[in-house]
């Protein structure tokens, strides 16, 4: 919830309440240039159990 609130304060519009959408926003806002580094950066910021398929 804290990450979602931070994005809302920055003006990010969410289309759903899905955690997957939140992860996509984390990836797209990452400061890293390499895509794998962006994904790893996003995953470091979330807590809990999750399963992702990234193609």
Secondary structure, DSSP 8 states (H G I E B T S, - for coil): -HHHHHHHHTT---SSS-HHHHHHHHHHT-S-SSHHHHHHHHHHT--S-------
